[in-house]
Amino acid sequence: MQNSQNNETAYQISDQIRKKHRILISTAAIIILFYILFPIVLSSFMSEQNIYFLPLAWGYVLLLFLMTWGIGVWHFFFTKSFNRKLDERGEQAKAGGDQ
């Protein structure tokens, strides 16, 4: 019974780690797409003679600033709550292993 409980807790922890990796990889892909591909698309569709080029460029810079701060704050709170869950499960596994 004890070994079964430890295996179940280990499975839950590895499942949570997979979830964390999945979220981090998808977030990294979104960041790369936004930081690299959007300026290429912006420069290919817009020319400097276009009246909307400068407002769109400034809007893009503002979005980059807000996105960078937003992702940083989101990542901080996500990893904080995720690590708290893992610590709780680790303590449960230790408590179950000591009995």
NORNORHU-V562244 format. One record per residue. N is the residue number from 0. RES is the residue in one letter. PHI is phi in whole degrees, -180 to 180 (none if undefined). PSI is psi as a letter, one per 40 degrees, with the letter a starting at -180 (none if undefined). BURIAL is I if it has 9 or more other C-alpha atoms within 8 Angstrom, else O. Layout:
N,RES,PHI,PSI,BURIAL
N,RES,PHI,PSI,BURIAL
This chain:
0,M,none,d,O
1,Q,-63,d,O
2,N,-65,d,O
3,S,-63,d,O
4,Q,-67,d,I
5,N,-65,d,I
6,N,-65,d,O
7,E,-65,d,O
8,T,-66,d,I
9,A,-64,d,O
10,Y,-65,d,O
11,Q,-64,d,O
12,I,-66,d,I
13,S,-66,d,O
14,D,-66,d,O
15,Q,-65,d,I
16,I,-67,d,O
17,R,-61,d,O
18,K,-63,d,O
19,K,-63,d,I
20,H,-63,d,O
21,R,-62,d,O
22,I,-68,d,O
23,L,-66,d,O
24,I,-68,d,O
25,S,-66,d,O
26,T,-65,d,O
27,A,-63,d,O
28,A,-65,d,O
29,I,-64,d,O
30,I,-63,d,O
31,I,-63,d,I
32,L,-62,d,I
33,F,-71,d,I
34,Y,-76,d,I
35,I,-104,d,O
36,L,-78,d,I
37,F,-64,d,I
38,P,-64,d,I
39,I,-65,d,O
40,V,-65,d,O
41,L,-61,d,O
42,S,-74,d,O
43,S,-79,d,O
44,F,-89,d,O
45,M,-115,i,O
46,S,-113,i,O
47,E,-69,e,O
48,Q,-81,e,O
49,N,-69,h,O
50,I,-70,d,O
51,Y,-94,e,O
52,F,-64,d,I
53,L,-66,d,O
54,P,-62,d,O
55,L,-68,d,O
56,A,-65,d,O
57,W,-66,d,O
58,G,-63,d,O
59,Y,-64,d,O
60,V,-64,d,O
61,L,-64,d,O
62,L,-64,d,O
63,L,-61,d,I
64,F,-63,d,O
65,L,-65,d,O
66,M,-67,d,O
67,T,-63,d,O
68,W,-66,d,O
69,G,-63,d,O
70,I,-67,d,O
71,G,-63,d,O
72,V,-66,d,O
73,W,-61,d,O
74,H,-64,d,O
75,F,-60,d,O
76,F,-70,d,O
77,F,-64,d,O
78,T,-69,d,O
79,K,-63,d,O
80,S,-70,d,O
81,F,-66,d,I
82,N,-66,d,O
83,R,-64,d,O
84,K,-63,d,O
85,L,-65,d,I
86,D,-63,d,O
87,E,-63,d,O
88,R,-68,d,I
89,G,-65,d,I
90,E,-66,d,O
91,Q,-64,d,O
92,A,-67,d,I
93,K,-66,d,O
94,A,-64,d,O
95,G,-72,d,I
96,G,-78,d,O
97,D,-80,d,O
98,Q,-77,none,O
